[in-house]
């Protein structure tokens, strides 16, 4: 077992992402489905899966960030942070450190006093790692459920919000992603065959249906059940999209439904673009500043960048990763970032001795 092993954990409400770092290099990255709203036992199942994948993982250091405290099984966010931290500490003991954004790293004993900084700080970890590698950029992390827009200027995060509530207000957090978002959240009216239709505000379909039909959603990222619990092929996705406007799939051709999916894609891009414009308009970054893309929805970053005349750089290109780990490094950026930040801090401390 390498003495410099660090495992980075991003404990989300729908997935757990983990990254294995050795000597500052990303060796392996994994994402597991973890529906925390159904119970914290799902987290224990993830830990067992991680033990199967990395038998020596308990011997390393564990760097933890989270957003799963928002799961509705917890009475409030403070309770959620405490419950998740307790689960990790009981498994990894003193080897677990918790990322608290600008408040730095915290041992388990300090979690209670720093819970507000620990809660949903995974975006901060990703942006902080980027800031350590390039002086100016905008993080565009489009995941299964949410999107983060974080500006960096002179190697400092210049985000207006520090928690989810403030970031929702500022446009730095958009609660839309490319897998789990209900389509009715994207637009109240949508065009089908050139005619606008009111949208049924029911959980009939999700954004995964859209990006299956456009061919952009990588199947390994399509981990959650469809809205109706049915199949995830093209025909089933058409059926779910048709319900959004009171139709059945057999009423139109596959080409019609693919065009319809592109209308939903256009609606989501418009909403994301509005929020990105709000962020860019506040921070005064030059037009040569690139967007750094991350997340399973990073395929949308090119279209966003084109609207603002920006170039795009992938998060994975900023880190040293094995070829086999590069793809999931891009998808699981916060887990990779929190592990590398911890590894960098440890190296700096050793160098100072």
C-alpha distance (Angstrom), angle and dihedral (degrees) to the residues before:
residue distance angle dihedral
X1 . . .
X2 3.82 . .
X3 3.79 111.9 .
X4 3.82 89.4 -139.6
X5 3.79 97.4 55.7
X6 3.81 116.2 141.3
X7 3.80 124.2 180.0
X8 3.79 115.2 -159.2
X9 3.80 117.6 -153.7
X10 3.79 128.5 -163.5
X11 3.80 105.8 -172.6
X12 3.79 106.6 -161.6
X13 3.77 132.2 175.0
X14 3.81 93.9 -110.8
X15 3.81 104.3 20.3
X16 3.77 139.7 24.2
X17 3.79 115.4 -144.1
X18 3.78 123.4 -165.6
X19 3.79 134.2 -177.1
X20 3.78 128.9 -163.2
X21 3.81 113.7 -145.1
X22 3.80 124.1 -172.3
X23 3.81 121.0 -178.8
X24 3.79 89.5 -15.2
X25 3.80 93.1 -54.2
X26 3.79 124.7 118.3
X27 3.80 104.5 -123.6
X28 3.79 102.7 168.0
X29 3.81 138.7 -0.1
X30 3.79 129.0 -169.5
X31 3.79 139.6 179.6
X32 3.79 124.5 -157.1
X33 3.79 129.3 -171.2
X34 3.82 109.0 -112.4
X35 3.83 115.6 171.6
X36 3.80 96.2 -165.2
X37 3.80 91.8 179.2
X38 3.81 85.6 72.0
X39 3.80 93.5 54.6
X40 3.80 142.8 -61.9
X41 3.81 89.8 -99.2
X42 3.80 85.1 84.5
X43 3.80 87.7 65.6
X44 3.79 90.6 55.0
X45 3.82 88.7 53.3
X46 3.80 89.4 54.1
X47 3.79 91.1 51.6
X48 3.79 89.6 53.1
X49 3.80 90.4 50.1
X50 3.81 89.9 50.0
X51 3.80 90.1 51.0
X52 3.79 89.3 53.7
X53 3.80 91.2 50.6
X54 3.82 96.2 41.9
X55 3.82 109.6 24.4
X56 3.81 91.5 -178.6
X57 3.80 96.1 47.9
X58 3.81 96.0 108.9
X59 3.81 89.4 64.1
X60 3.79 93.5 60.8
X61 3.77 131.6 75.6
X62 3.81 117.0 -90.4
X63 3.79 121.5 -142.7
X64 3.79 112.2 -167.3
X65 3.77 135.6 -162.5
X66 3.78 126.6 164.3
X67 3.78 150.4 -174.9
X68 3.80 96.7 173.7
X69 3.81 91.5 98.1
X70 3.81 85.1 86.3
X71 3.82 91.4 68.6
X72 3.79 109.3 121.1
X73 3.80 94.1 -125.2
X74 3.81 85.9 79.0
X75 3.78 119.9 78.3
X76 3.79 90.9 -137.3
X77 3.80 140.2 -15.7
X78 3.80 94.7 -91.2
X79 3.79 89.9 56.1
X80 3.79 90.3 47.5
X81 3.80 94.3 51.7
X82 3.80 90.2 48.6
X83 3.80 93.2 49.1
X84 3.80 95.2 48.2
X85 3.80 93.7 43.7
X86 3.78 90.1 49.9
X87 3.81 90.6 52.6
X88 3.79 91.6 52.0
X89 3.80 94.9 43.2
X90 3.79 91.9 50.0
X91 3.79 88.9 55.6
X92 3.80 102.7 37.9
X93 3.81 103.7 20.8
X94 3.80 116.7 -168.0
X95 3.80 90.3 -5.0
X96 3.83 89.3 76.0
X97 3.81 119.2 88.6
X98 3.80 123.7 180.0
X99 3.79 123.8 -137.8
X100 3.80 112.5 -129.3
X101 3.80 101.6 177.1
X102 3.80 112.5 -130.3
X103 3.84 88.5 5.0
X104 3.80 90.4 64.7
X105 3.78 128.2 -144.3
X106 3.78 121.0 -13.6
X107 3.81 131.1 -165.5
X108 3.77 117.8 -132.9
X109 3.81 91.4 -98.9
X110 3.83 89.8 62.4
X111 3.82 97.3 46.3
X112 3.81 94.6 94.8
X113 3.79 92.0 55.7
X114 3.80 93.8 44.9
X115 3.79 102.2 36.0
X116 3.83 94.3 120.9
X117 3.82 91.3 57.8
X118 3.81 92.7 44.1
X119 3.81 94.4 49.4
X120 3.82 112.4 100.0
X121 3.81 94.2 -16.2
X122 3.81 94.7 139.6
X123 3.83 92.6 103.9
X124 3.81 88.8 54.4
X125 3.80 91.4 55.1
X126 3.81 92.8 53.6
X127 3.80 93.0 46.6
X128 3.83 92.5 45.0
X129 3.80 91.2 54.8
X130 3.81 90.9 49.6
X131 3.82 90.0 48.5
X132 3.80 89.1 54.4
X133 3.81 89.9 55.9
X134 3.81 104.8 37.9
X135 3.81 130.9 23.0
X136 3.79 99.1 -137.0
X137 3.80 132.3 24.3
X138 3.78 144.2 117.7
X139 3.78 117.9 -118.8
X140 3.81 111.9 -138.4
X141 3.81 106.2 -173.5
X142 3.80 110.6 175.4
X143 3.78 110.8 -177.6
X144 3.76 138.4 169.6
X145 3.80 93.2 -78.9
X146 3.81 111.6 8.9
X147 3.80 143.3 28.4
X148 3.81 126.8 -142.3
X149 3.81 125.5 -158.1
X150 3.82 109.8 -171.1
X151 3.81 122.8 171.6
X152 3.80 122.5 -149.1
X153 3.80 122.6 -163.4
X154 3.82 125.7 176.6
X155 3.82 88.4 -5.8
X156 3.81 91.2 -59.2
X157 3.78 127.6 112.5
X158 3.79 107.6 -117.0
X159 3.78 97.0 -172.8
X160 3.78 114.0 145.8
X161 3.80 95.1 -146.7
X162 3.78 127.3 58.8
X163 3.80 99.3 -176.3
X164 3.80 134.3 37.6
X165 3.80 94.9 -96.6
X166 3.80 93.6 53.2
X167 3.80 93.0 41.9
X168 3.79 91.7 51.4
X169 3.79 87.3 52.7
X170 3.81 93.6 48.2
X171 3.81 97.0 45.4
X172 3.81 92.4 -115.1
X173 3.80 90.4 114.2
X174 3.80 120.4 47.3
X175 3.78 116.1 -176.6
X176 3.79 94.4 -139.4
X177 3.79 130.4 101.7
X178 3.80 139.8 165.1
X179 3.82 100.7 -102.1
X180 3.80 117.6 28.6
X181 3.82 104.3 28.7
X182 3.84 113.8 114.2
X183 3.79 109.1 -121.2
X184 3.78 92.0 -131.4
X185 3.82 86.7 68.8
X186 3.81 91.8 63.8
X187 3.79 103.2 60.8
X188 3.82 140.3 -7.2
X189 3.82 90.3 -143.8
X190 3.80 130.0 28.6
X191 3.81 135.3 -177.3
X192 3.79 120.9 -114.5
X193 3.80 119.1 178.3
X194 3.78 88.1 -11.3
X195 3.81 95.7 -55.0
X196 3.82 123.7 107.2
X197 3.81 115.3 -123.3
X198 3.78 132.1 -170.5
X199 3.80 110.9 -114.6
X200 3.80 124.2 -122.1
X201 3.79 107.5 -120.2
X202 3.78 94.6 -139.3
X203 3.78 132.5 110.5
X204 3.79 92.2 -104.9
X205 3.81 97.1 130.2
X206 3.79 141.8 5.3
X207 3.77 135.9 -148.9
X208 3.81 89.0 -94.6
X209 3.82 87.3 71.3
X210 3.81 89.9 54.9
X211 3.78 96.3 49.7
X212 3.80 93.7 42.8
X213 3.79 87.8 59.1
X214 3.81 93.8 45.2
X215 3.80 88.4 49.1
X216 3.81 93.6 -125.4
X217 3.81 102.6 109.9
X218 3.78 111.0 91.3
X219 3.84 106.9 -133.5
X220 3.85 93.6 -130.5
X221 3.83 87.6 61.3
X222 3.81 92.1 52.3
X223 3.78 94.3 85.0
X224 3.81 104.7 138.5
X225 3.81 127.5 79.5
X226 3.79 118.3 -93.7
X227 3.80 116.8 -104.1
X228 3.81 91.5 -97.3
X229 3.79 94.7 36.5
X230 3.80 88.2 -113.9
X231 3.77 136.8 124.6
X232 3.79 123.5 -50.3
X233 3.79 99.0 -140.9
X234 3.79 125.6 114.4
X235 3.80 96.4 -93.8
X236 3.80 93.6 51.1
X237 3.80 90.8 46.7
X238 3.83 90.0 52.1
X239 3.78 90.0 50.6
X240 3.79 91.8 54.2
X241 3.81 93.5 45.8
X242 3.80 90.6 50.1
X243 3.79 91.1 57.0
X244 3.80 89.8 59.7
X245 3.82 88.8 72.6
X246 3.80 99.0 31.4
X247 3.79 96.9 -97.0
X248 3.78 139.9 117.9
X249 3.79 123.4 -122.5
X250 3.82 93.8 -118.1
X251 3.82 90.2 63.7
X252 3.81 91.7 76.7
X253 3.79 140.9 26.6
X254 3.78 126.0 -96.8
X255 3.80 87.7 -108.3
X256 3.81 89.5 56.9
X257 3.78 92.0 52.0
X258 3.80 92.6 47.4
X259 3.82 88.1 52.6
X260 3.80 87.9 49.1
X261 3.82 90.0 51.8
X262 3.80 88.4 53.6
X263 3.80 89.8 54.7
X264 3.80 88.8 57.1
X265 3.80 89.6 46.9
X266 3.80 89.1 52.2
X267 3.81 90.7 50.6
X268 3.80 92.3 51.5
X269 3.79 92.9 46.8
X270 3.81 90.2 51.2
X271 3.80 91.5 53.7
X272 3.80 93.2 46.4
X273 3.79 90.7 46.6
X274 3.80 91.8 53.2
X275 3.78 91.1 54.4
X276 3.80 94.3 44.0
X277 3.82 89.6 51.3
X278 3.80 88.8 52.9
X279 3.80 91.2 53.3
X280 3.81 95.0 44.3
X281 3.79 92.0 47.3
X282 3.80 92.3 60.1
X283 3.77 103.3 47.5
X284 3.80 104.9 50.8
X285 3.80 97.1 -133.9
X286 3.80 115.8 167.2
X287 3.79 122.0 -110.1
X288 3.81 89.7 -109.2
X289 3.81 91.4 65.8
X290 3.78 110.8 109.1
X291 3.77 131.5 -136.3
X292 3.81 114.0 -121.3
X293 3.79 108.3 -145.6
X294 3.78 126.4 -150.3
X295 3.80 139.9 156.2
X296 3.78 134.5 57.2
X297 3.82 88.3 -71.0
X298 3.80 94.5 55.3
X299 3.81 87.4 118.5
X300 3.83 87.5 79.5
X301 3.81 92.5 57.8
X302 3.80 93.9 80.5
X303 3.81 91.5 58.2
X304 3.79 91.3 46.6
X305 3.79 91.6 48.6
X306 3.79 92.2 50.0
X307 3.80 90.6 56.3
X308 3.81 90.2 57.5
X309 3.79 98.7 35.8
X310 3.80 92.8 -113.1
X311 3.78 134.3 139.5
X312 3.80 122.3 -126.3
X313 3.78 128.5 -132.5
X314 3.78 121.8 -173.6
X315 3.79 119.4 -122.9
X316 3.81 89.1 -132.3
X317 3.81 90.4 61.4
X318 3.83 90.1 62.7
X319 3.80 95.9 60.8
X320 3.78 136.6 60.2
X321 3.79 105.1 -111.2
X322 3.77 137.3 161.7
X323 3.79 111.1 -106.9
X324 3.79 91.2 -113.9
X325 3.82 90.9 54.4
X326 3.82 99.4 46.0
X327 3.80 96.6 89.3
X328 3.80 95.9 52.4
X329 3.81 90.4 39.9
X330 3.80 86.5 65.7
X331 3.81 92.9 47.7
X332 3.82 97.3 42.7
X333 3.80 99.2 41.6
X334 3.84 98.3 148.8
X335 3.82 93.0 53.7
X336 3.79 91.0 48.6
X337 3.80 92.1 44.3
X338 3.79 96.5 49.8
X339 3.81 91.1 49.7
X340 3.81 93.5 48.6
X341 3.80 92.4 46.0
X342 3.79 89.6 53.3
X343 3.79 92.2 45.9
X344 3.82 91.3 48.7
X345 3.80 91.7 50.3
X346 3.77 92.2 49.7
X347 3.82 91.6 49.7
X348 3.80 90.4 50.3
X349 3.80 91.4 50.1
X350 3.80 92.2 49.8
X351 3.80 91.2 48.1
X352 3.81 90.6 53.1
X353 3.80 92.9 55.4
